[in-house]
Amino acid sequence: MTSDDLQFPQDGEVSRTALDEALQAEFRQRILETTDWQRFTLARHRRGRGAGRESLRPLMIRDAVCWQLERVDAGRTTVSNIATITELTEALERLLQETGPREYHLQSTSGDLHVRVTRKGRTLVARGQAQTGAAPVAPPPHDRVKRQPLTQFDATALLRITGIGDAHGGIRASMRGKYDQINAFLRELETALPDKPSERPLEIVDCGSGLAYLTLAATIYLQQVHGLDVRVHGIDRNATLVGKANALARDLDLADKVTFIAADLADCTLDVRPDLLLSLHACDAATDLALARGVEWGAATMLVAPCCQHDLQRQLRDSGPMRALLRHNILRERQADLLTDAFRAQLLRMLGYRVRIVEFVAPEATARNLLLRATAGLARGQGMVVEEYLALRDFWRVTPILEELLAPRLGTYLGTPAASGAEHARGTANGRE
């Protein structure tokens, strides 16, 4: 870079003058009238007076160019999307009219512009050389190459705000598993999308939403990569987690699309029919409760990643030919996990859902790496499905919680409902871990 000293310091207090008019005009022209800039950043060097850093950058949302304003204040990052050139102009003017010690940095393929204003008012300017063979800014979706889902859209703010990424854009070592898990989940999400975009919003319900990292990632992914209008309704019993999830949604400028409420899933009412129901790592019977509510609400598709599964472990009897297997706690636990998911899949098939159980992420990312994908569309009560379920249930002499929760709907196929444990299931269904 080459440097110029445009203004010399004067003795006294910190300079309160605005940026040189010629530099302001250059920033305006290069940001508002060209398309080769990548990011414009203002870094303040003062304490207790607004955000420490703000930046503007262009990005693609639903096949249209817009801009994102990112603010970092006391370590907290928030973003807001700008859809019109008028809003962009207003945001740019506010940044250019700042006073005091600060730095401006315009990153552009035609050459960077770096301006530093010192405490005493000296303005230092450095200019970079134009980049040769640089990729175009904000490439349209059809130019993307096949890669990880989180690299198919501008996920920088998402990763930084959720703590998965660091301030320099890298993935934190401690969060690598979560990063891989989100990518794997988004790949599975592709299989659950409607064939054609609907005129109405895609309604997503997240049962046991917790901090909702995966759900927030899915919302941005569906908006920016698939151009879908998405509405998310998150439900969790933990009011503290609900508050944090809503704060994350606000920081990501998603508050008008995503809402989390503190409520008991067993008693919660819903005024929409879910296109997609999620339950990601909900503890024990909470997974069964989410599946039962999904059936009751008529969910078109359900993606469920089970977590700990204790109820069936308590029911298994370590007698007869299975004694050698069930006397070992680790084997008993794994057998209960397999049986619980098998029962869930069979009951959903009985009620008209096509079901697949897949390993959606490597065990290194999370030990709870199975995903149950159920899509409505089968005939209900197929004889073979019912017979297989009864044979498995009666062999192990257990009563799955999901059968109890769905007893009114299963009575036609299973005969007399099992002794009701539904209240127990609802009472022990906690939120996501």
C-alpha positions as CSV (number, residue, x, y, z in Angstrom):
1,M,0.0,0.0,0.0
2,T,1.0,3.6,-0.5
3,S,0.3,6.2,2.2
4,D,-0.5,9.9,2.3
5,D,-0.7,12.2,5.4
6,L,-3.6,14.5,4.6
7,Q,-4.0,16.4,7.9
8,F,-1.6,17.3,10.6
9,P,-2.5,17.3,14.3
10,Q,-3.3,20.3,16.4
11,D,-2.6,20.6,20.1
12,G,-5.5,20.1,22.5
13,E,-8.5,17.7,22.9
14,V,-9.4,14.7,20.8
15,S,-10.4,15.8,17.3
16,R,-14.1,16.1,16.8
17,T,-14.0,17.0,13.1
18,A,-15.7,14.9,10.4
19,L,-13.8,13.0,7.7
20,D,-12.2,15.0,4.9
21,E,-14.9,15.7,2.2
22,A,-12.8,14.3,-0.6
23,L,-12.5,11.0,1.2
24,Q,-16.2,10.9,2.0
25,A,-17.0,11.5,-1.6
26,E,-14.6,8.7,-2.7
27,F,-16.2,6.2,-0.2
28,R,-19.7,7.1,-1.4
29,Q,-18.8,6.7,-5.1
30,R,-17.0,3.4,-4.6
31,I,-19.8,1.9,-2.4
32,L,-22.9,3.3,-3.9
33,E,-21.9,3.4,-7.6
34,T,-19.7,0.3,-8.1
35,T,-20.1,-3.5,-7.4
36,D,-16.6,-4.5,-6.8
37,W,-16.4,-3.7,-3.1
38,Q,-16.5,-6.5,-0.5
39,R,-16.7,-4.9,2.9
40,F,-16.6,-1.4,4.5
41,T,-15.6,-1.3,8.1
42,L,-15.5,1.5,10.8
43,A,-13.5,0.7,13.9
44,R,-13.8,3.1,16.8
45,H,-11.0,3.7,19.2
46,R,-13.0,5.1,22.1
47,R,-14.6,3.7,25.2
48,G,-18.3,3.9,26.2
49,R,-19.5,5.5,23.0
50,G,-21.4,3.0,20.8
51,A,-20.3,-0.1,19.0
52,G,-16.6,-0.8,18.8
53,R,-16.9,-1.9,15.1
54,E,-19.5,-1.7,12.4
55,S,-19.2,-3.0,8.9
56,L,-21.3,-3.1,5.7
57,R,-21.0,-5.8,3.1
58,P,-23.1,-6.9,0.0
59,L,-24.6,-10.4,-0.1
60,M,-27.2,-12.4,-2.0
61,I,-30.6,-13.2,-0.4
62,R,-33.3,-14.9,-2.5
63,D,-31.4,-14.1,-5.7
64,A,-31.3,-10.4,-5.0
65,V,-28.4,-8.3,-4.0
66,C,-28.8,-6.6,-0.6
67,W,-26.4,-5.5,2.2
68,Q,-25.7,-6.5,5.8
69,L,-24.8,-4.2,8.6
70,E,-22.8,-5.9,11.4
71,R,-22.2,-4.3,14.8
72,V,-19.8,-5.5,17.4
73,D,-20.3,-3.9,20.8
74,A,-18.6,-5.1,24.0
75,G,-18.1,-8.5,22.4
76,R,-21.7,-8.9,21.3
77,T,-22.3,-9.2,17.5
78,T,-25.6,-8.2,15.9
79,V,-26.6,-8.0,12.3
80,S,-29.4,-6.3,10.2
81,N,-30.2,-6.7,6.6
82,I,-30.6,-3.7,4.3
83,A,-32.8,-4.2,1.2
84,T,-32.8,-0.8,-0.5
85,I,-30.1,1.6,-1.8
86,T,-31.8,4.4,0.3
87,E,-31.2,2.4,3.5
88,L,-27.6,1.7,2.4
89,T,-27.0,5.4,1.8
90,E,-28.4,6.3,5.3
91,A,-26.2,3.7,7.0
92,L,-23.1,4.8,5.1
93,E,-23.7,8.5,5.9
94,R,-24.0,7.7,9.6
95,L,-20.6,5.9,9.6
96,L,-18.9,8.6,7.5
97,Q,-20.1,11.4,9.9
98,E,-18.4,9.8,12.9
99,T,-15.8,11.8,14.8
100,G,-12.9,11.0,17.1
101,P,-10.1,8.5,16.7
102,R,-11.2,5.8,14.2
103,E,-10.3,3.7,11.2
104,Y,-12.2,3.2,7.9
105,H,-11.3,0.2,5.7
106,L,-12.9,-0.4,2.3
107,Q,-12.0,-3.8,0.8
108,S,-12.4,-4.0,-2.9
109,T,-11.1,-5.9,-5.9
110,S,-10.2,-2.6,-7.5
111,G,-7.9,-1.8,-4.5
112,D,-8.4,-1.3,-0.8
113,L,-8.7,2.1,0.8
114,H,-7.6,2.4,4.5
115,V,-8.1,5.7,6.4
116,R,-7.0,6.2,10.0
117,V,-7.9,9.3,12.0
118,T,-5.6,9.7,15.1
119,R,-6.6,11.1,18.5
120,K,-5.1,14.5,17.6
121,G,-6.8,14.7,14.2
122,R,-4.2,13.5,11.8
123,T,-5.6,11.6,8.8
124,L,-3.5,8.8,7.3
125,V,-4.5,7.2,4.0
126,A,-3.2,4.0,2.5
127,R,-4.3,2.6,-0.8
128,G,-3.9,-1.0,-2.1
129,Q,-3.3,-2.3,-5.6
130,A,-6.2,-3.7,-7.6
131,Q,-6.6,-7.5,-7.4
132,T,-6.0,-9.4,-10.6
133,G,-8.2,-12.4,-11.5
134,A,-10.4,-11.8,-8.5
135,A,-13.8,-13.5,-8.2
136,P,-16.9,-11.4,-8.6
137,V,-18.6,-10.0,-5.5
138,A,-21.8,-11.8,-4.3
139,P,-22.0,-14.5,-7.0
140,P,-25.5,-15.7,-8.0
141,P,-26.7,-19.1,-6.7
142,H,-26.1,-20.9,-10.0
143,D,-22.4,-20.1,-9.9
144,R,-21.9,-21.9,-6.6
145,V,-19.9,-25.1,-6.6
146,K,-20.9,-28.1,-4.5
147,R,-19.6,-27.8,-1.0
148,Q,-20.5,-27.7,2.7
149,P,-24.0,-26.1,3.3
150,L,-22.5,-23.5,5.6
151,T,-20.2,-22.3,2.7
152,Q,-23.1,-21.9,0.3
153,F,-24.3,-18.7,1.9
154,D,-22.8,-15.9,4.0
155,A,-22.7,-17.7,7.4
156,T,-20.1,-15.3,8.9
157,A,-22.5,-13.5,11.2
158,L,-24.3,-16.8,12.2
159,L,-21.1,-18.5,13.2
160,R,-19.8,-15.5,15.1
161,I,-23.0,-14.7,17.0
162,T,-23.5,-18.4,18.0
163,G,-19.9,-18.6,19.1
164,I,-19.0,-21.3,16.6
165,G,-16.7,-19.0,14.7
166,D,-14.1,-16.6,16.1
167,A,-13.6,-12.9,15.3
168,H,-11.3,-13.8,12.4
169,G,-13.8,-16.1,10.6
170,G,-12.2,-19.4,11.7
171,I,-14.1,-22.2,13.4
172,R,-13.3,-22.6,17.1
173,A,-11.6,-26.0,17.9
174,S,-14.1,-26.6,20.7
175,M,-17.0,-26.0,18.3
176,R,-15.8,-28.1,15.4
177,G,-18.3,-30.9,16.3
178,K,-21.2,-28.4,16.3
179,Y,-20.1,-27.0,13.0
180,D,-20.0,-30.5,11.4
181,Q,-23.4,-31.3,13.0
182,I,-25.0,-28.2,11.5
183,N,-23.6,-29.0,8.0
184,A,-24.9,-32.6,8.3
185,F,-28.3,-31.5,9.5
186,L,-28.6,-29.0,6.6
187,R,-27.8,-31.8,4.1
188,E,-30.6,-33.9,5.6
189,L,-32.9,-30.9,5.5
190,E,-32.5,-30.9,1.7
191,T,-34.4,-34.2,1.6
192,A,-37.4,-32.7,3.5
193,L,-38.0,-29.6,1.3
194,P,-41.1,-29.4,-0.9
195,D,-40.6,-30.1,-4.6
196,K,-41.8,-26.6,-5.5
197,P,-41.9,-23.4,-3.4
198,S,-45.4,-22.6,-2.1
199,E,-47.1,-19.3,-2.3
200,R,-47.4,-19.4,1.5
201,P,-44.5,-19.4,4.1
202,L,-42.8,-22.7,5.0
203,E,-44.0,-23.4,8.5
204,I,-41.4,-25.0,10.8
205,V,-42.1,-26.0,14.4
206,D,-39.1,-26.7,16.7
207,C,-40.1,-28.8,19.7
208,G,-37.7,-28.5,22.6
209,S,-35.9,-25.7,20.8
210,G,-33.1,-25.0,23.4
211,L,-30.6,-22.5,22.0
212,A,-31.8,-23.4,18.5
213,Y,-28.4,-23.2,16.7
214,L,-29.5,-25.8,14.1
215,T,-32.9,-24.2,13.6
216,L,-31.4,-20.6,13.1
217,A,-28.9,-22.0,10.7
218,A,-31.7,-23.8,8.8
219,T,-33.7,-20.6,8.6
220,I,-30.9,-18.6,7.1
221,Y,-29.9,-21.4,4.8
222,L,-33.5,-21.9,3.4
223,Q,-33.8,-18.1,2.9
224,Q,-30.5,-17.4,1.2
225,V,-29.9,-20.7,-0.7
226,H,-33.4,-21.8,-1.6
227,G,-35.2,-18.4,-1.6
228,L,-37.9,-19.7,0.7
229,D,-40.1,-17.6,3.0
230,V,-39.8,-19.3,6.3
231,R,-41.7,-19.0,9.6
232,V,-40.3,-20.8,12.7
233,H,-42.2,-21.5,15.9
234,G,-39.9,-22.7,18.7
235,I,-41.3,-24.3,21.9
236,D,-39.3,-25.0,25.1
237,R,-40.1,-25.3,28.8
238,N,-37.0,-23.6,29.8
239,A,-37.7,-19.8,29.9
240,T,-34.1,-18.9,30.2
241,L,-33.1,-20.8,27.0
242,V,-36.2,-19.3,25.3
243,G,-34.9,-15.8,26.1
244,K,-31.5,-16.5,24.8
245,A,-32.8,-18.1,21.6
246,N,-35.0,-15.0,21.0
247,A,-32.0,-12.8,21.6
248,L,-30.0,-14.8,19.0
249,A,-32.8,-14.4,16.5
250,R,-32.8,-10.6,17.1
251,D,-29.1,-10.4,16.7
252,L,-29.4,-12.2,13.4
253,D,-32.2,-9.9,12.2
254,L,-34.6,-12.9,12.2
255,A,-37.1,-11.7,14.9
256,D,-39.9,-11.2,12.3
257,K,-39.4,-14.8,11.0
258,V,-38.5,-16.7,14.1
259,T,-40.3,-16.8,17.5
260,F,-39.6,-18.9,20.6
261,I,-42.1,-19.3,23.4
262,A,-41.8,-20.8,26.9
263,A,-44.5,-23.5,27.1
264,D,-45.1,-27.1,27.9
265,L,-45.2,-29.0,24.7
266,A,-48.0,-31.3,26.0
267,D,-50.4,-28.4,26.5
268,C,-49.2,-26.1,23.7
269,T,-51.6,-25.2,20.9
270,L,-50.6,-24.3,17.3
271,D,-52.5,-22.2,14.8
272,V,-50.7,-23.6,11.8
273,R,-50.1,-27.0,10.2
274,P,-46.4,-27.7,10.3
275,D,-44.7,-28.3,7.0
276,L,-41.7,-29.4,9.0
277,L,-41.4,-30.4,12.6
278,L,-38.0,-30.6,14.3
279,S,-37.0,-32.2,17.5
280,L,-33.2,-32.2,17.9
281,H,-31.7,-34.0,20.9
282,A,-34.7,-33.7,23.1
283,C,-34.2,-35.8,26.3
284,D,-35.9,-39.2,26.7
285,A,-39.7,-39.0,26.4
286,A,-39.6,-35.4,25.1
287,T,-38.7,-37.0,21.7
288,D,-41.8,-39.2,21.9
289,L,-44.0,-36.2,22.9
290,A,-42.7,-34.2,19.9
291,L,-43.5,-37.1,17.6
292,A,-47.0,-37.4,19.1
293,R,-47.7,-33.7,18.8
294,G,-46.4,-33.8,15.2
295,V,-48.9,-36.5,14.4
296,E,-51.7,-34.6,16.1
297,W,-50.9,-31.4,14.3
298,G,-50.7,-33.2,10.9
299,A,-47.0,-32.4,10.3
300,A,-46.1,-33.2,6.7
301,T,-42.5,-34.1,7.6
302,M,-40.7,-34.7,10.9
303,L,-36.9,-34.6,11.4
304,V,-36.1,-36.0,14.9
305,A,-32.6,-36.6,16.4
306,P,-33.3,-38.6,19.6
307,C,-31.1,-38.1,22.7
308,C,-31.0,-40.2,25.9
309,Q,-33.7,-42.9,26.1
310,H,-34.3,-44.2,29.6
311,D,-37.9,-45.4,29.8
312,L,-37.4,-48.6,27.9
313,Q,-34.3,-49.4,29.8
314,R,-36.4,-49.6,33.0
315,Q,-38.9,-51.9,31.3
316,L,-36.5,-54.4,29.9
317,R,-36.5,-57.7,32.0
318,D,-33.1,-59.3,32.4
319,S,-34.5,-62.8,32.4
320,G,-34.8,-65.7,29.9
321,P,-32.5,-65.8,26.9
322,M,-31.7,-62.1,27.0
323,R,-30.2,-62.2,30.5
324,A,-26.6,-62.4,29.2
325,L,-27.2,-59.3,27.1
326,L,-29.1,-57.2,29.6
327,R,-27.0,-57.7,32.7
328,H,-24.3,-55.3,31.3
329,N,-25.4,-51.7,31.7
330,I,-23.8,-50.4,28.5
331,L,-25.3,-53.2,26.4
332,R,-28.7,-52.7,28.1
333,E,-28.6,-49.0,27.3
334,R,-27.7,-49.6,23.6
335,Q,-30.3,-52.3,23.2
336,A,-32.9,-49.9,24.6
337,D,-31.8,-47.2,22.2
338,L,-32.2,-49.5,19.2
339,L,-35.6,-50.8,20.4
340,T,-37.0,-47.3,21.2
341,D,-36.2,-46.0,17.7
342,A,-37.5,-49.1,16.1
343,F,-40.8,-48.8,17.9
344,R,-41.0,-45.1,17.0
345,A,-40.4,-45.9,13.3
346,Q,-43.0,-48.7,13.3
347,L,-45.7,-46.6,15.0
348,L,-45.2,-43.8,12.6
349,R,-45.4,-46.2,9.6
350,M,-48.7,-47.5,11.1
351,L,-50.0,-43.9,11.1
352,G,-49.1,-43.2,7.5
353,Y,-45.5,-41.9,7.5
354,R,-42.6,-43.2,5.4
355,V,-39.7,-43.5,7.8
356,R,-36.0,-43.7,7.4
357,I,-33.4,-43.8,10.2
358,V,-30.0,-42.6,9.1
359,E,-26.7,-41.7,10.7
360,F,-26.6,-38.1,9.8
361,V,-23.3,-37.1,11.3
362,A,-20.1,-38.9,12.2
363,P,-19.8,-40.2,15.8
364,E,-16.9,-37.8,16.4
365,A,-19.3,-34.8,16.2
366,T,-21.9,-36.3,18.6
367,A,-22.6,-39.7,20.0
368,R,-26.3,-39.1,19.4
369,N,-26.0,-39.1,15.7
370,L,-29.1,-40.9,14.4
371,L,-31.9,-39.0,12.6
372,L,-35.4,-40.2,12.2
373,R,-37.0,-38.8,9.0
374,A,-40.8,-39.3,8.7
375,T,-42.8,-38.0,5.7
376,A,-46.6,-38.4,5.4
377,G,-48.0,-40.3,2.4
378,L,-48.5,-44.0,3.2
379,A,-51.8,-45.8,3.8
380,R,-52.5,-46.2,7.5
381,G,-52.8,-49.4,9.4
382,Q,-51.1,-51.7,6.9
383,G,-51.4,-55.3,8.3
384,M,-47.8,-56.2,7.9
385,V,-46.6,-53.1,9.8
386,V,-49.0,-53.8,12.6
387,E,-48.0,-57.5,12.9
388,E,-44.3,-56.6,13.0
389,Y,-44.9,-54.0,15.7
390,L,-46.9,-56.4,17.9
391,A,-44.4,-59.2,17.4
392,L,-41.5,-56.9,18.5
393,R,-43.4,-55.4,21.4
394,D,-44.7,-58.7,22.8
395,F,-41.3,-60.4,22.5
396,W,-39.7,-57.8,24.7
397,R,-42.8,-57.4,26.9
398,V,-42.6,-53.6,27.0
399,T,-44.9,-50.7,26.3
400,P,-43.3,-47.8,24.4
401,I,-44.3,-44.3,25.6
402,L,-45.1,-43.3,22.0
403,E,-47.8,-46.0,21.9
404,E,-49.3,-44.6,25.1
405,L,-49.2,-41.0,23.8
406,L,-50.9,-42.0,20.5
407,A,-53.3,-44.6,22.0
408,P,-56.5,-42.9,20.7
409,R,-55.2,-43.0,17.2
410,L,-53.7,-46.5,17.4
411,G,-56.7,-48.3,19.0
412,T,-58.1,-49.2,15.6
413,Y,-55.0,-51.1,14.8
414,L,-53.8,-52.4,18.1
415,G,-57.0,-53.2,19.8
416,T,-57.3,-52.3,23.5
417,P,-54.9,-49.4,24.3
418,A,-52.0,-50.2,26.7
419,A,-52.4,-49.0,30.3
420,S,-52.0,-45.3,30.0
421,G,-48.6,-43.9,30.8
422,A,-49.2,-40.8,28.7
423,E,-49.3,-38.6,31.8
424,H,-46.0,-40.0,32.9
425,A,-44.5,-39.4,29.5
426,R,-45.8,-35.8,29.4
427,G,-44.5,-35.1,32.8
428,T,-41.0,-36.4,32.2
429,A,-40.6,-34.9,28.7
430,N,-37.9,-32.3,29.2
431,G,-36.5,-29.8,26.6
432,R,-33.4,-30.2,24.5
433,E,-30.2,-30.7,26.4
